[in-house]
Amino acid sequence: MLNNDIMIRLRYALDIKDTDMVEMFKLGGVNVTKDDVRMMLQKIDEDEYGDEDVPEDYIRINNAMMEQFLNGMVTFKRGKRPGENGAPPLTGETVNNQLLKKVKIALSLTSEDMLEIFDLAGVRVSKGELGAILRKEGHKNYRECGDKFARNFLKGLALKFRG
């Protein structure tokens, strides 16, 4: 799943305005305009476009930008950490794992809340599975979060906050 698709789904699920997205990027250390955000949120059919045929004004979100946005979202929702100057450093962890961790932090969700969100999407997840995904990369019980898992989380998030 492309980072742009994740961003589109996250924006829909949490009903984030363009101006708030600009602010979240800024808090994460990326300066973008409202027009840039709109260019990122264009729906692109990959079957219709090859890599070379993507519209000129389309902005592809790379992993670093996605991580910075998620960091900015945490700061936007929860405020700056005491004694923190600027944006947190990048971890380089997989985007799907970061998505679950950072949304959990930003929205102050408990593990039970996250299990409920997965349940809304029709996915049964055990506490152990969720814990493995939320662990730090390199931990012996760490598990990488797949696209389908992330998609279901975003679907459940939309059902919880918009449904």
DSSP file with accessible surface (Angstrom, degrees, kcal/mol):
  #  RESIDUE AA STRUCTURE BP1 BP2  ACC     N-H-->O    O-->H-N    N-H-->O    O-->H-N    TCO  KAPPA ALPHA  PHI   PSI    X-CA   Y-CA   Z-CA
    1    1 A M              0   0   47      0, 0.0     2,-0.1     0, 0.0   147,-0.0   0.000 360.0 360.0 360.0 132.5    0.0    0.0    0.0
    2    2 A L     >  -     0   0   39      1,-0.1     4,-1.9     4,-0.0     3,-0.3  -0.386 360.0-122.4 -70.9 149.2    1.4    3.4   -0.9
    3    3 A N  H  > S+     0   0   16     58,-0.4     4,-2.5     1,-0.2     5,-0.2   0.845 114.2  59.1 -59.2 -34.2    2.0    6.0    1.8
    4    4 A N  H  > S+     0   0    1     57,-0.2     4,-2.4     1,-0.2    -1,-0.2   0.896 104.2  50.2 -63.1 -38.3   -0.4    8.3   -0.1
    5    5 A D  H  > S+     0   0   25     -3,-0.3     4,-2.5     2,-0.2    -2,-0.2   0.906 109.8  50.4 -65.4 -41.5   -3.2    5.7    0.2
    6    6 A I  H  X S+     0   0    0     -4,-1.9     4,-2.8     1,-0.2     5,-0.2   0.936 111.0  49.5 -59.4 -45.1   -2.5    5.4    4.0
    7    7 A M  H  X S+     0   0    1     -4,-2.5     4,-2.7     2,-0.2     5,-0.2   0.911 110.3  49.9 -62.6 -43.2   -2.6    9.2    4.3
    8    8 A I  H  X S+     0   0   37     -4,-2.4     4,-2.2     1,-0.2    -1,-0.2   0.939 114.5  44.3 -60.9 -46.8   -5.9    9.4    2.4
    9    9 A R  H  X S+     0   0   89     -4,-2.5     4,-2.8     2,-0.2    -2,-0.2   0.892 114.3  48.9 -67.4 -40.4   -7.5    6.7    4.6
   10   10 A L  H  X S+     0   0    0     -4,-2.8     4,-2.3    -5,-0.2    -2,-0.2   0.925 110.9  50.5 -65.6 -42.3   -6.2    8.2    7.8
   11   11 A R  H  X>S+     0   0   78     -4,-2.7     5,-1.8    -5,-0.2     4,-0.7   0.921 113.9  44.9 -61.7 -42.7   -7.4   11.7    6.8
   12   12 A Y  H ><5S+     0   0  130     -4,-2.2     3,-0.7    -5,-0.2    -2,-0.2   0.945 112.4  50.9 -65.9 -48.7  -10.8   10.3    6.1
   13   13 A A  H 3<5S+     0   0    0     -4,-2.8    -2,-0.2     1,-0.2    -1,-0.2   0.887 121.6  32.1 -59.0 -40.6  -11.0    8.2    9.2
   14   14 A L  H 3<5S-     0   0   22     -4,-2.3    -1,-0.2    -5,-0.2    -2,-0.2   0.380 103.7-126.9-100.3   2.5  -10.1   11.0   11.5
   15   15 A D  T <<5 -     0   0  104     -3,-0.7     2,-0.4    -4,-0.7    -3,-0.2   0.939  39.8-176.8  51.3  55.8  -11.7   13.8    9.5
   16   16 A I      < -     0   0    7     -5,-1.8    -1,-0.2    -6,-0.1     2,-0.1  -0.728  18.3-133.6 -88.9 130.2   -8.5   15.9    9.3
   17   17 A K     >  -     0   0  126     -2,-0.4     4,-2.2     1,-0.1     5,-0.2  -0.412  20.9-113.1 -78.0 158.0   -8.8   19.3    7.6
   18   18 A D  H  > S+     0   0   26      1,-0.2     4,-2.4     2,-0.2     5,-0.2   0.900 118.0  52.0 -56.4 -44.3   -6.2   20.4    5.1
   19   19 A T  H  > S+     0   0   69      1,-0.2     4,-2.0     2,-0.2    -1,-0.2   0.885 109.4  49.7 -64.3 -36.3   -5.0   23.2    7.4
   20   20 A D  H  > S+     0   0   48      2,-0.2     4,-2.6     1,-0.2    -1,-0.2   0.879 109.2  52.2 -68.4 -36.9   -4.5   20.7   10.2
   21   21 A M  H  X S+     0   0    1     -4,-2.2     4,-2.6     2,-0.2    -2,-0.2   0.917 107.9  51.1 -64.7 -41.2   -2.5   18.4    7.9
   22   22 A V  H  X S+     0   0   33     -4,-2.4     4,-2.4     1,-0.2    10,-0.3   0.930 112.0  47.9 -59.4 -44.4   -0.2   21.3    7.0
   23   23 A E  H  X S+     0   0   74     -4,-2.0     4,-2.7     2,-0.2    -2,-0.2   0.899 109.9  52.0 -64.6 -40.3    0.3   22.0   10.7
   24   24 A M  H  X S+     0   0    1     -4,-2.6     4,-1.4     2,-0.2    -1,-0.2   0.917 110.5  47.8 -63.5 -43.3    1.0   18.3   11.4
   25   25 A F  H  <>S+     0   0    0     -4,-2.6     5,-2.9     2,-0.2     4,-0.5   0.931 111.7  51.2 -60.8 -44.0    3.6   18.2    8.7
   26   26 A K  H ><5S+     0   0  123     -4,-2.4     3,-1.4     1,-0.2    -2,-0.2   0.919 108.2  50.7 -61.1 -43.9    5.1   21.4   10.1
   27   27 A L  H 3<5S+     0   0   40     -4,-2.7    -1,-0.2     1,-0.3    -2,-0.2   0.786 109.5  52.7 -64.7 -26.1    5.3   19.9   13.6
   28   28 A G  T 3<5S-     0   0    1     -4,-1.4    -1,-0.3    -3,-0.3    -2,-0.2   0.486 127.5 -99.2 -86.3  -5.7    7.0   16.9   12.1
   29   29 A G  T < 5S+     0   0   50     -3,-1.4     2,-0.5    -4,-0.5    -3,-0.2   0.625  86.6 115.5  99.9  15.8    9.6   19.1   10.4
   30   30 A V      < -     0   0   21     -5,-2.9     2,-0.7    -6,-0.1    -1,-0.3  -0.972  53.3-147.1-120.7 125.7    8.2   19.2    6.8
   31   31 A N        +     0   0  140     -2,-0.5     2,-0.3    -3,-0.1    -8,-0.1  -0.832  33.5 154.9 -94.0 113.3    7.0   22.5    5.3
   32   32 A V        -     0   0   19     -2,-0.7     2,-0.2   -10,-0.3    -6,-0.1  -0.921  32.3-132.8-131.4 160.7    4.1   22.0    2.9
   33   33 A T     >  -     0   0   74     -2,-0.3     4,-2.2     1,-0.1     5,-0.2  -0.597  33.5-102.5-104.4 172.0    1.3   24.1    1.7
   34   34 A K  H  > S+     0   0   95      1,-0.2     4,-2.3     2,-0.2     5,-0.2   0.888 125.1  53.7 -60.4 -37.8   -2.4   23.3    1.4
   35   35 A D  H  > S+     0   0   97      2,-0.2     4,-2.1     1,-0.2    -1,-0.2   0.896 106.2  52.1 -64.2 -40.1   -1.9   22.8   -2.3
   36   36 A D  H  > S+     0   0   53      2,-0.2     4,-2.0     1,-0.2    -1,-0.2   0.919 108.6  50.9 -60.4 -43.4    0.9   20.3   -1.6
   37   37 A V  H  X S+     0   0    1     -4,-2.2     4,-1.8     1,-0.2    -2,-0.2   0.932 109.3  50.4 -61.2 -42.9   -1.4   18.4    0.7
   38   38 A R  H  < S+     0   0  108     -4,-2.3    -1,-0.2     1,-0.2    -2,-0.2   0.881 109.1  51.7 -63.0 -37.1   -4.1   18.3   -2.0
   39   39 A M  H >< S+     0   0   45     -4,-2.1    20,-0.9     1,-0.2     3,-0.8   0.854 109.8  49.8 -68.0 -33.6   -1.5   17.0   -4.5
   40   40 A M  H 3< S+     0   0    3     -4,-2.0    -1,-0.2     1,-0.2    -2,-0.2   0.821 108.5  53.8 -70.7 -31.5   -0.5   14.3   -2.0
   41   41 A L  T 3< S+     0   0   29     -4,-1.8    -1,-0.2    -5,-0.2    -2,-0.2   0.301  76.6 124.5 -92.7  10.1   -4.1   13.3   -1.5
   42   42 A Q    <   -     0   0   50     -3,-0.8     2,-0.6    -4,-0.2   -34,-0.1  -0.471  66.8-121.2 -66.6 137.6   -5.0   12.8   -5.2
   43   43 A K        -     0   0  144     -2,-0.2     2,-0.5   -35,-0.0    -1,-0.1  -0.731  33.1-169.2 -83.0 118.7   -6.3    9.3   -5.8
   44   44 A I        -     0   0   17     -2,-0.6     2,-0.8    10,-0.0     3,-0.1  -0.948  17.6-144.4-114.5 126.5   -4.0    7.6   -8.3
   45   45 A D    >>  -     0   0   82     -2,-0.5     4,-1.9     1,-0.2     3,-0.7  -0.810   9.5-158.6 -88.3 110.7   -5.0    4.3  -10.0
   46   46 A E  T 34 S+     0   0  106     -2,-0.8    -1,-0.2     1,-0.3     8,-0.0   0.764  90.3  57.7 -64.1 -26.7   -1.7    2.5  -10.3
   47   47 A D  T 34 S+     0   0  154      1,-0.2    -1,-0.3    -3,-0.1     3,-0.1   0.847 109.3  45.5 -70.0 -33.0   -3.0    0.3  -13.1
   48   48 A E  T <4 S+     0   0  130     -3,-0.7     2,-0.4     1,-0.1    -2,-0.2   0.854 118.1  44.5 -76.4 -36.4   -3.9    3.4  -15.2
   49   49 A Y     <  -     0   0   68     -4,-1.9    -1,-0.1     3,-0.0     2,-0.1  -0.913  67.6-154.9-113.5 135.2   -0.5    5.1  -14.5
   50   50 A G    >   -     0   0   33     -2,-0.4     3,-0.5     1,-0.1     4,-0.4  -0.366  47.9 -89.1 -85.8-179.8    3.0    3.6  -14.6
   51   51 A D  G >  S+     0   0  119      1,-0.2     3,-0.5     2,-0.2    -1,-0.1   0.860 131.1  45.7 -60.0 -32.8    5.7    5.3  -12.6
   52   52 A E  G 3  S+     0   0  163      1,-0.2    -1,-0.2     0, 0.0    -3,-0.0   0.710 108.2  57.0 -82.1 -20.9    6.5    7.6  -15.5
   53   53 A D  G <  S+     0   0  104     -3,-0.5    -1,-0.2     2,-0.0    -2,-0.2   0.311  71.8 124.8 -98.3   9.0    2.9    8.4  -16.3
   54   54 A V  S <  S-     0   0   32     -3,-0.5   -10,-0.0    -4,-0.4    -8,-0.0  -0.437  76.3 -90.8 -67.3 139.8    1.8    9.8  -12.9
   55   55 A P    >   -     0   0   34      0, 0.0     3,-1.4     0, 0.0    -1,-0.1  -0.191  33.5-120.2 -53.6 146.0    0.4   13.4  -13.2
   56   56 A E  T 3  S+     0   0  205      1,-0.3    -2,-0.1    -3,-0.1    -3,-0.0   0.828 110.1  51.7 -58.1 -36.9    3.1   16.1  -12.8
   57   57 A D  T 3  S+     0   0   83      2,-0.1    -1,-0.3   -18,-0.0     2,-0.2   0.530  83.2 112.3 -84.2  -1.5    1.4   17.8   -9.8
   58   58 A Y    <   -     0   0   22     -3,-1.4     2,-0.6   -18,-0.1   -18,-0.2  -0.483  55.2-153.2 -73.1 134.0    1.2   14.5   -7.8
   59   59 A I        -     0   0   49    -20,-0.9     2,-0.4    -2,-0.2   -17,-0.1  -0.943   6.1-148.4-112.3 115.6    3.4   14.4   -4.8
   60   60 A R        -     0   0  105     -2,-0.6     2,-0.6   -57,-0.0   -20,-0.1  -0.706  13.8-134.6 -84.0 130.2    4.5   10.9   -3.7
   61   61 A I        -     0   0    4     -2,-0.4   -58,-0.4   -21,-0.2   -57,-0.2  -0.751  20.3-154.7 -88.4 118.4    4.9   10.6    0.1
   62   62 A N     >  -     0   0   91     -2,-0.6     4,-2.3   -59,-0.1     5,-0.2  -0.336  32.4 -97.8 -85.6 173.7    8.1    8.7    1.0
   63   63 A N  H  > S+     0   0  100      1,-0.2     4,-2.5     2,-0.2     5,-0.2   0.875 122.8  52.4 -61.0 -39.3    8.7    6.8    4.2
   64   64 A A  H  > S+     0   0   39      2,-0.2     4,-2.5     1,-0.2    -1,-0.2   0.931 110.4  47.7 -64.4 -43.9   10.6    9.7    5.9
   65   65 A M  H  > S+     0   0   31      2,-0.2     4,-2.5     1,-0.2    -2,-0.2   0.900 111.5  51.4 -62.0 -39.6    7.8   12.2    5.1
   66   66 A M  H  X S+     0   0    0     -4,-2.3     4,-2.6     2,-0.2    -2,-0.2   0.931 110.6  47.6 -64.2 -44.5    5.2    9.7    6.4
   67   67 A E  H  X S+     0   0    5     -4,-2.5     4,-2.6     1,-0.2    -2,-0.2   0.909 111.8  50.5 -63.4 -40.9    7.1    9.2    9.6
   68   68 A Q  H  X S+     0   0   45     -4,-2.5     4,-2.4     2,-0.2    -1,-0.2   0.897 110.1  50.3 -64.8 -39.3    7.5   13.0   10.0
   69   69 A F  H  X S+     0   0    0     -4,-2.5     4,-2.5     2,-0.2    -2,-0.2   0.938 111.0  48.4 -62.1 -46.4    3.7   13.4    9.5
   70   70 A L  H  X S+     0   0    0     -4,-2.6     4,-2.1     2,-0.2    -2,-0.2   0.904 111.5  50.0 -62.7 -39.4    2.9   10.8   12.1
   71   71 A N  H  X S+     0   0    9     -4,-2.6     4,-2.2     1,-0.2    -1,-0.2   0.918 111.7  49.1 -62.6 -41.9    5.3   12.4   14.5
   72   72 A G  H  X S+     0   0    0     -4,-2.4     4,-2.9     1,-0.2    -2,-0.2   0.867 107.4  54.9 -65.2 -35.0    3.6   15.8   13.8
   73   73 A M  H  X S+     0   0    0     -4,-2.5     4,-2.5     2,-0.2     5,-0.3   0.917 107.4  49.8 -65.1 -41.3    0.2   14.2   14.4
   74   74 A V  H  X S+     0   0   28     -4,-2.1     4,-2.8     2,-0.2     5,-0.4   0.946 114.1  45.0 -61.4 -46.6    1.3   13.0   17.8
   75   75 A T  H  X S+     0   0   14     -4,-2.2     4,-2.4     1,-0.2    -2,-0.2   0.907 113.0  51.6 -64.0 -41.0    2.5   16.5   18.7
   76   76 A F  H  < S+     0   0   73     -4,-2.9    -1,-0.2     1,-0.2    -2,-0.2   0.909 118.8  35.6 -62.0 -44.5   -0.6   18.1   17.2
   77   77 A K  H  < S+     0   0   92     -4,-2.5    -2,-0.2    -5,-0.2    -1,-0.2   0.839 133.9  23.0 -80.2 -35.6   -3.0   15.9   19.3
   78   78 A R  H  < S-     0   0  141     -4,-2.8    -3,-0.2    -5,-0.3    -2,-0.2   0.576 103.5-120.6-110.1 -16.6   -1.0   15.5   22.5
   79   79 A G     <  -     0   0   39     -4,-2.4    -1,-0.2    -5,-0.4    -2,-0.1  -0.117  45.7 -46.9  92.5 165.5    1.3   18.6   22.6
   80   80 A K        -     0   0  112      1,-0.1     3,-0.1    -4,-0.1     5,-0.0  -0.399  59.9-109.6 -70.3 148.5    5.1   18.8   22.7
   81   81 A R    >   -     0   0  176      1,-0.1     3,-2.0    -2,-0.1    -1,-0.1  -0.507  46.1 -92.4 -72.0 144.7    7.0   16.6   25.1
   82   82 A P  T 3  S+     0   0  132      0, 0.0    -1,-0.1     0, 0.0     3,-0.1  -0.366 111.3  11.0 -59.8 131.7    8.6   18.6   28.0
   83   83 A G  T 3  S+     0   0   80      1,-0.3     2,-0.4    -3,-0.1    -2,-0.0   0.484  93.7 137.1  79.9   4.4   12.2   19.6   27.1
   84   84 A E    <   -     0   0   40     -3,-2.0     2,-0.6     4,-0.0    -1,-0.3  -0.705  37.4-161.4 -88.9 130.5   11.8   18.5   23.4
   85   85 A N        -     0   0  153     -2,-0.4    -1,-0.0    -3,-0.1     0, 0.0  -0.946  55.4 -30.7-111.4 119.0   13.3   20.8   20.8
   86   86 A G  S    S-     0   0   41     -2,-0.6   -59,-0.0     2,-0.0   -57,-0.0  -0.192 104.6 -20.1  74.7-164.4   12.0   20.4   17.3
   87   87 A A  S    S-     0   0   43      1,-0.1   -59,-0.1   -59,-0.0    -2,-0.1  -0.451  72.5-103.2 -80.8 148.6   10.8   17.2   15.6
   88   88 A P        -     0   0   33      0, 0.0    -1,-0.1     0, 0.0   -17,-0.1  -0.311  47.0 -93.2 -65.1 154.8   11.7   13.7   17.0
   89   89 A P        -     0   0  115      0, 0.0     2,-0.2     0, 0.0     0, 0.0  -0.304  44.1-101.5 -68.5 154.6   14.5   11.8   15.1
   90   90 A L        -     0   0   82      1,-0.1   -26,-0.1    -3,-0.1   -22,-0.0  -0.535  25.6-163.7 -77.9 141.9   13.4    9.4   12.4
   91   91 A T        -     0   0   87     -2,-0.2    -1,-0.1     2,-0.1     3,-0.1   0.723  23.2-137.9 -96.8 -27.7   13.5    5.7   13.3
   92   92 A G        +     0   0   65      1,-0.2     3,-0.1   -29,-0.1   -28,-0.1   0.578  50.8 149.1  78.5   8.9   13.4    4.1    9.9
   93   93 A E        -     0   0   21      1,-0.2    -1,-0.2     2,-0.1    -2,-0.1  -0.290  60.3 -75.5 -71.0 160.7   10.9    1.5   11.1
   94   94 A T     >  -     0   0   33      1,-0.1     4,-2.1    -3,-0.1     5,-0.2  -0.256  40.6-125.0 -60.4 145.8    8.3    0.1    8.7
   95   95 A V  H  > S+     0   0   11      1,-0.2     4,-2.8     2,-0.2     5,-0.1   0.882 105.9  53.9 -62.5 -42.5    5.5    2.5    7.9
   96   96 A N  H  > S+     0   0   15     49,-0.2     4,-1.9     2,-0.2    -1,-0.2   0.905 110.1  46.8 -64.0 -41.6    2.6    0.2    8.9
   97   97 A N  H  > S+     0   0    0     48,-0.2     4,-2.3     1,-0.2    -1,-0.2   0.925 113.5  49.1 -64.2 -43.4    4.1   -0.5   12.3
   98   98 A Q  H  X S+     0   0    2     -4,-2.1     4,-3.3     1,-0.2     5,-0.4   0.902 106.5  57.6 -61.0 -41.5    4.7    3.2   12.9
   99   99 A L  H  X S+     0   0    0     -4,-2.8     4,-2.4     1,-0.2     5,-0.3   0.947 109.8  42.7 -55.1 -51.6    1.1    4.0   11.8
  100  100 A L  H  X S+     0   0    0     -4,-1.9     4,-2.0     1,-0.2    -1,-0.2   0.932 117.9  45.9 -62.9 -45.3   -0.4    1.7   14.5
  101  101 A K  H  X S+     0   0   33     -4,-2.3     4,-2.2     2,-0.2    -2,-0.2   0.942 116.1  43.3 -63.6 -48.7    2.0    3.0   17.2
  102  102 A K  H  X S+     0   0   31     -4,-3.3     4,-3.2     2,-0.2     5,-0.2   0.878 113.9  49.5 -71.8 -36.2    1.7    6.7   16.4
  103  103 A V  H  X S+     0   0    0     -4,-2.4     4,-2.5    -5,-0.4     6,-0.3   0.917 110.3  52.8 -67.1 -39.2   -2.1    6.6   16.0
  104  104 A K  H  <>S+     0   0   55     -4,-2.0     5,-2.5    -5,-0.3     4,-0.3   0.936 115.2  40.8 -59.0 -45.3   -2.4    4.7   19.3
  105  105 A I  H ><5S+     0   0   78     -4,-2.2     3,-1.1     3,-0.2    -2,-0.2   0.945 114.8  50.7 -68.9 -48.2   -0.3    7.4   21.0
  106  106 A A  H 3<5S+     0   0    5     -4,-3.2    -2,-0.2     1,-0.3    -1,-0.2   0.879 118.6  37.0 -60.3 -40.1   -1.9   10.4   19.2
  107  107 A L  T 3<5S-     0   0   36     -4,-2.5    -1,-0.3    -5,-0.2    -2,-0.2   0.346 107.2-122.9 -95.4   4.9   -5.5    9.3   20.1
  108  108 A S  T < 5 +     0   0   74     -3,-1.1     2,-0.3    -4,-0.3    -3,-0.2   0.904  49.8 172.7  53.9  45.8   -4.5    8.0   23.5
  109  109 A L      < -     0   0   15     -5,-2.5     2,-0.2    -6,-0.3    -1,-0.2  -0.617  24.7-141.3 -84.8 144.4   -5.9    4.5   22.6
  110  110 A T     >  -     0   0   64     -2,-0.3     4,-2.1     1,-0.1     5,-0.2  -0.526  32.0-103.7 -90.9 169.5   -5.4    1.5   24.9
  111  111 A S  H  > S+     0   0   43      1,-0.2     4,-2.5     2,-0.2     5,-0.2   0.888 125.2  54.8 -61.0 -36.2   -4.7   -1.9   23.6
  112  112 A E  H  > S+     0   0   97      1,-0.2     4,-2.2     2,-0.2    -1,-0.2   0.889 105.7  52.1 -63.8 -39.4   -8.3   -2.8   24.3
  113  113 A D  H  > S+     0   0   47      2,-0.2     4,-2.1     1,-0.2    -1,-0.2   0.912 110.3  48.5 -60.9 -42.7   -9.4    0.2   22.1
  114  114 A M  H  X S+     0   0    0     -4,-2.1     4,-2.4     2,-0.2    -2,-0.2   0.903 109.3  51.6 -67.0 -38.9   -7.2   -1.1   19.3
  115  115 A L  H  X S+     0   0   35     -4,-2.5     4,-2.2     1,-0.2    -1,-0.2   0.897 109.6  51.1 -63.3 -37.3   -8.6   -4.6   19.6
  116  116 A E  H  X S+     0   0   93     -4,-2.2     4,-2.4     2,-0.2    -2,-0.2   0.897 107.7  52.9 -64.7 -40.1  -12.1   -3.1   19.4
  117  117 A I  H  X S+     0   0    0     -4,-2.1     4,-1.3     2,-0.2    -2,-0.2   0.928 110.7  46.4 -62.6 -44.7  -11.1   -1.1   16.2
  118  118 A F  H  <>S+     0   0    0     -4,-2.4     5,-2.6     1,-0.2     3,-0.3   0.901 110.3  54.2 -63.2 -39.2   -9.9   -4.3   14.6
  119  119 A D  H ><5S+     0   0   77     -4,-2.2     3,-1.6     1,-0.2    -2,-0.2   0.895 103.4  55.6 -62.7 -39.4  -13.1   -6.1   15.7
  120  120 A L  H 3<5S+     0   0   78     -4,-2.4    -1,-0.2     1,-0.3    -2,-0.2   0.837 106.5  51.6 -60.0 -33.2  -15.1   -3.3   14.0
  121  121 A A  T 3<5S-     0   0    9     -4,-1.3    -1,-0.3    -3,-0.3    -2,-0.2   0.460 123.9-107.5 -83.5  -1.6  -13.3   -4.1   10.8
  122  122 A G  T < 5S+     0   0   66     -3,-1.6     2,-0.5    -4,-0.3    -3,-0.2   0.721  78.4 128.1  85.5  22.2  -14.1   -7.8   11.2
  123  123 A V      < -     0   0   29     -5,-2.6     2,-0.6    -6,-0.1    -1,-0.3  -0.952  50.6-144.8-116.5 128.6  -10.6   -8.9   12.1
  124  124 A R        +     0   0  201     -2,-0.5     2,-0.4    -3,-0.1    -9,-0.0  -0.818  25.3 175.3 -91.7 122.3   -9.9  -11.0   15.2
  125  125 A V        -     0   0   20     -2,-0.6     2,-0.2   -10,-0.2    -6,-0.1  -0.993  21.7-137.7-128.6 134.7   -6.5  -10.0   16.8
  126  126 A S     >  -     0   0   59     -2,-0.4     4,-2.3     1,-0.1     5,-0.2  -0.495  25.9-114.4 -85.7 161.6   -5.1  -11.4   20.0
  127  127 A K  H  > S+     0   0  129      1,-0.2     4,-2.7     2,-0.2     5,-0.2   0.873 118.2  55.2 -60.7 -35.7   -3.4   -9.2   22.6
  128  128 A G  H  > S+     0   0   56      2,-0.2     4,-2.1     1,-0.2    -1,-0.2   0.905 107.4  47.7 -64.6 -43.2   -0.2  -11.1   21.8
  129  129 A E  H  > S+     0   0   73      2,-0.2     4,-1.7     1,-0.2    -2,-0.2   0.927 113.9  47.2 -63.0 -45.1   -0.4  -10.4   18.1
  130  130 A L  H  X S+     0   0    1     -4,-2.3     4,-2.0     1,-0.2    -2,-0.2   0.926 111.0  51.9 -63.2 -42.7   -1.1   -6.7   18.8
  131  131 A G  H  X S+     0   0   26     -4,-2.7     4,-0.7     1,-0.2    -1,-0.2   0.883 106.9  53.7 -60.8 -38.0    1.8   -6.5   21.3
  132  132 A A  H  < S+     0   0   15     -4,-2.1    11,-1.9     1,-0.2     3,-0.5   0.892 110.1  47.2 -65.5 -36.7    4.2   -8.1   18.8
  133  133 A I  H  < S+     0   0    0     -4,-1.7    -1,-0.2     1,-0.2    -2,-0.2   0.853 111.6  50.5 -73.2 -33.2    3.3   -5.4   16.2
  134  134 A L  H  < S+     0   0   35     -4,-2.0    -1,-0.2    -5,-0.2    -2,-0.2   0.544  91.0 104.6 -83.8  -5.4    3.7   -2.6   18.7
  135  135 A R  S  < S-     0   0  100     -4,-0.7     2,-0.2    -3,-0.5     8,-0.1  -0.296  83.6 -90.8 -73.3 163.0    7.1   -3.7   19.9
  136  136 A K    >   -     0   0  167      1,-0.1     3,-2.1     6,-0.1     6,-0.2  -0.472  48.8 -99.2 -72.7 140.0   10.3   -2.0   18.9
  137  137 A E  T 3  S+     0   0   93      1,-0.2    -1,-0.1    -2,-0.2     3,-0.1  -0.353 112.1  36.0 -59.7 134.5   12.0   -3.4   15.8
  138  138 A G  T 3  S+     0   0   75      1,-0.4    -1,-0.2    -3,-0.1     2,-0.1   0.142  83.8 126.9 104.7 -19.8   14.8   -5.8   16.8
  139  139 A H  S X  S-     0   0   80     -3,-2.1     3,-1.7     1,-0.1    -1,-0.4  -0.440  71.5-119.0 -67.4 146.9   12.9   -7.2   19.8
  140  140 A K  T 3  S+     0   0  186      1,-0.3    -1,-0.1    -3,-0.1    -3,-0.0   0.796 113.9  42.8 -62.7 -26.9   12.7  -11.0   19.7
  141  141 A N  T 3  S+     0   0   84    -10,-0.1    -1,-0.3     2,-0.1    -6,-0.1   0.327  84.8 130.7-100.4   8.2    8.9  -10.9   19.6
  142  142 A Y    <   -     0   0   43     -3,-1.7     2,-0.4    -6,-0.2    -9,-0.2  -0.323  36.8-168.2 -61.9 140.0    8.6   -8.1   17.0
  143  143 A R        -     0   0  103    -11,-1.9     2,-0.2    -8,-0.1    -8,-0.1  -1.000  21.0-122.6-132.3 133.1    6.3   -8.7   14.1
  144  144 A E        -     0   0  120     -2,-0.4     2,-0.5     1,-0.1   -11,-0.1  -0.531  26.6-124.7 -74.7 138.0    6.1   -6.6   11.0
  145  145 A C        -     0   0    2     -2,-0.2   -49,-0.2   -12,-0.2   -48,-0.2  -0.725  26.3-141.6 -86.0 123.2    2.6   -5.2   10.2
  146  146 A G     >  -     0   0   39     -2,-0.5     4,-2.3   -50,-0.1     5,-0.2  -0.308  22.3-107.6 -80.8 167.0    1.4   -6.2    6.8
  147  147 A D  H  > S+     0   0   64      1,-0.2     4,-2.9     2,-0.2     5,-0.2   0.890 118.5  53.3 -61.2 -41.3   -0.6   -4.0    4.4
  148  148 A K  H  > S+     0   0  150      2,-0.2     4,-2.4     1,-0.2    -1,-0.2   0.912 109.5  48.8 -63.7 -40.5   -3.8   -5.9    4.9
  149  149 A F  H  > S+     0   0   26      2,-0.2     4,-2.1     1,-0.2    -1,-0.2   0.929 113.5  46.3 -63.4 -45.8   -3.5   -5.5    8.7
  150  150 A A  H  X S+     0   0    0     -4,-2.3     4,-2.5     2,-0.2    -2,-0.2   0.903 111.3  52.5 -64.5 -41.4   -2.9   -1.8    8.4
  151  151 A R  H  X S+     0   0   89     -4,-2.9     4,-2.3     1,-0.2    -2,-0.2   0.921 110.0  48.3 -60.5 -43.9   -5.8   -1.4    5.9
  152  152 A N  H  X S+     0   0   32     -4,-2.4     4,-2.7     2,-0.2    -1,-0.2   0.877 109.3  53.2 -66.1 -36.4   -8.1   -3.2    8.3
  153  153 A F  H  X S+     0   0    0     -4,-2.1     4,-2.5     2,-0.2    -2,-0.2   0.943 110.9  46.0 -62.7 -45.1   -7.0   -0.9   11.2
  154  154 A L  H  X S+     0   0    3     -4,-2.5     4,-2.2     2,-0.2    -2,-0.2   0.883 112.1  52.0 -66.4 -35.6   -7.7    2.2    9.1
  155  155 A K  H  X S+     0   0  115     -4,-2.3     4,-2.2     2,-0.2    -2,-0.2   0.942 111.9  45.5 -64.0 -47.5  -11.1    0.7    8.1
  156  156 A G  H  X S+     0   0    0     -4,-2.7     4,-2.5     2,-0.2    -2,-0.2   0.885 110.2  54.9 -63.3 -36.7  -12.0    0.1   11.8
  157  157 A L  H  X S+     0   0    0     -4,-2.5     4,-2.7     1,-0.2     5,-0.3   0.923 108.3  48.6 -62.0 -43.5  -10.7    3.5   12.7
  158  158 A A  H  X>S+     0   0   16     -4,-2.2     4,-2.5     1,-0.2     5,-0.8   0.910 111.7  49.3 -64.0 -41.3  -13.1    5.0   10.1
  159  159 A L  H  X5S+     0   0   78     -4,-2.2     4,-0.8     3,-0.2    -2,-0.2   0.888 114.1  46.2 -65.3 -38.1  -16.0    3.0   11.5
  160  160 A K  H  <5S+     0   0   72     -4,-2.5    -2,-0.2     1,-0.2    -1,-0.2   0.925 124.4  29.3 -70.6 -45.4  -15.2    4.0   15.0
  161  161 A F  H  <5S+     0   0   97     -4,-2.7    -2,-0.2    -5,-0.2    -3,-0.2   0.670 136.5  22.8 -94.4 -18.3  -14.8    7.7   14.4
  162  162 A R  H  <5       0   0  105     -4,-2.5    -3,-0.2    -5,-0.3    -2,-0.1   0.565 360.0 360.0-119.4 -19.0  -17.1    8.3   11.5
  163  163 A G     <<       0   0   93     -4,-0.8    -3,-0.2    -5,-0.8    -4,-0.1   0.726 360.0 360.0 -89.1 360.0  -19.6    5.5   11.6
